[in-house]
Amino acid sequence: MIRAVIFDVGETLTRDDRYWATWADWLDIPRHTVSALVGAVVARGQDNADALRLVRPGIDIPAEYAAREAAGRGEQLDDSDLYDDVRPALAALRALDVRVVIAGNQTTRAGELLRSLDLPADVVATSGEWGVAKPQPEFFQRAVEAGQAAPGETLYVGDHPANDVMPAAAAGLRTAHLRRGPWGHLWADDPDVAATADWRIDSLTELAALIRP
């Protein structure tokens, strides 16, 4: 029985359009160039930050984050960044008395912005706040603690095989791979993903029916 569901953030709950557009504008390069490079690193199985390193070799990403904030061009997040199924799906899970946790690889500022959206979730946390990031086992340990359920009673939902499905399964959690965003679409039919994920879904609204007792 699933007692807690933990959600990734980027391209699971939120669209990354604004995120990459603001980086392109900040670095003064065409948005299409950044999008294309994101696609390239996805295909290579690299981290999405590698797209920025291709644009600006040697870039100090934390320093650039700080510079953007100081210039008033920092991270932004509002309801328009959410996928349409997010609020209904989270609300449906809470109606089943399932504990809902949002936990992804984001900055401390992103955590503040997510909490300001007043989503139907019991806990909202980020790697920046915890000081540990996916795919490290310690991240999933913190996530399970936030869910207040045993690993086998906890479901982690995400789009990224290497950051979400594989390490969550290795930590003993149940997993759902979401066909959404570049990673979700590209790796949806990968044999290892198919063999590892307990469920493969196209919408978050599928979850309540899948885990209903």
FENWO-V424893 format. One record per pair of residues at least 4 apart in sequence whose C-alpha atoms are under 6 Angstrom apart, sorted by the first residue. I is the first residue (numbers start at 1). GAP is how many residues later the second one is. Records with the same first field share a line. If there is no record, write none. Layout:
I: GAP / GAP
//
This chain:
1: 152
2: 151 / 152
3: 95 / 150
4: 94 / 95 / 96 / 143 / 150
5: 95 / 149 / 150 / 151
6: 95 / 96 / 150
7: 95 / 96 / 149 / 150
8: 4 / 95 / 96 / 150
9: 4 / 95
10: 4
11: 4 / 170
12: 146
13: 69 / 70 / 73
14: 67 / 68 / 69
15: 66
21: 10
24: 4 / 5 / 7
37: 14
38: 13
41: 5
42: 4
53: 4 / 6
68: 5 / 6
69: 4 / 5
77: 36
85: 4
87: 4
89: 115 / 116
90: 30
91: 29
93: 5 / 115
94: 4
100: 21 / 22
101: 20 / 21 / 22 / 23
102: 22
103: 22 / 23
104: 22
105: 21 / 22 / 28
106: 4 / 20 / 21 / 22
107: 21
108: 20 / 21
111: 14 / 15
127: 4 / 5 / 6
132: 7
133: 6
134: 5 / 29
135: 28 / 32
149: 4
151: 21 / 22
152: 20 / 21
154: 19
155: 18 / 19 / 20
156: 19
157: 18 / 19
158: 6 / 19 / 20
159: 18 / 19 / 25
160: 4 / 23
161: 4 / 5
162: 4
164: 4
165: 10
168: 5
169: 4
175: 22 / 23
176: 21 / 22 / 23 / 24
177: 23
178: 6 / 23 / 24
179: 5 / 6 / 9 / 23
180: 4 / 5
183: 4
184: 4
193: 4
208: 4
//
